[in-house]
Structure formats: C-alpha cells, structure tokens
Amino acid sequence: MEEQVPHELSSAAHRAAGLKQVLKAIQAGRAVKVFMALDAQEHLQEQLMQAAQAHGVPLETVPTMKELGRLSGIQVPSAAAAVLSG
C-alpha cells in the first residue's frame, strides 16, 4: 500500500497539502481521498478523522509528517494531504 500513496498523490492533477487546506477541501466536497500523518498532534488527527468521516471521504495514514509533505510535493512536513476532484 505504501507505493500506492506516492503514486496517488504525485499523479493527482489536483491535490491539497496542510491541515487547513485539506479541511476546506473536505467541507467543500472536493476531497476524493485524505492522507493523515500518524505523528501529527492527536487533536489534529481527531479533527481530520471527524471531518473525513462526516463527509464520507476515505482516509489513509502515512507514518510521518515529513514523508507526507514530501509525497505531497511540498518542502515542509504536513499533517494532512488530499487528492481533489477536478
């Protein structure tokens, strides 16, 4: 499954990185799939899980924020990322 995560994020035409952007995308109905870093602060994980569940968006975990940031194509660690609809 680990190889699928970078492929999904790197090949996505539209994506969001960072908790605020991902939460906005979920609430707007644009998030197709959400990725969460397991080393993000617990309250951020809970907020993200609740939003994804409430809007029926699948959520997958990634071991670290550093890895998720890299997979998202940004230079900084990220607690969350999402593949967006066009």
Phi, psi and omega in degrees: 000329183302322181290335180289325182300305180298325179296314180299315182287314184289332181267354181290131178292328181229130178210162177231147177226142182101143186302312183299315181294321180292317178298319177299317181295320178297311183295330180276355180078018182263344182282124178268322179208141182245143176240136183233137177279132182289343178262010174290157179302144186302318182293331176288320177299316180297316180300315181292316180297318180296316180296315180297316180295317182298329182255006177068032181261127178298142181235134178233149181257153176232142187304315186225157176295322179299314180296318181295320176300314180298316180293335180276352179085020177245163186269001183234157176299150181221134178285333186211155174209159180213147168270130184251154173284158181291000000 
